[in-house]
Amino acid sequence: MDEGEAQQMADSLRRLGIRGFVSPEESGSPDGQWRVYDSTDPDTRRDITDEVLTVVRSRSSRAGQSGPTRGFVVPAPR
C-alpha cells in the first residue's frame, strides 16, 4: 500500500463512521504490512485493526454480504 492508497482507505473508514488511522506496521517501511491505529503517534498508538475488521464484518453480515476475512476490500468510489 502506498500513501495514496492509505489515504483512500482512511477516507473510506471515515465514510463508514469507523475511527482510526491507517499506517505501516513498521514505521518507515511502506512496503510491509499496514494496520489501523487509534492515533497517529507511533509511541502511544494502539493497533485496532481487528476491532475495525469486526465492525466491517458485522455491517456486511447485516446487509447479507460476506465480510473480509483477511485485510480490507473497499469498493472504489463511483
Secondary structure, DSSP 8 states (H G I E B T S, - for coil): --HHHHHHHHHHHHHTT---EEEESSTT-TTS-EEEESSS-TTT--B-HHHHHHHHHHHHHHTT----SSS-------
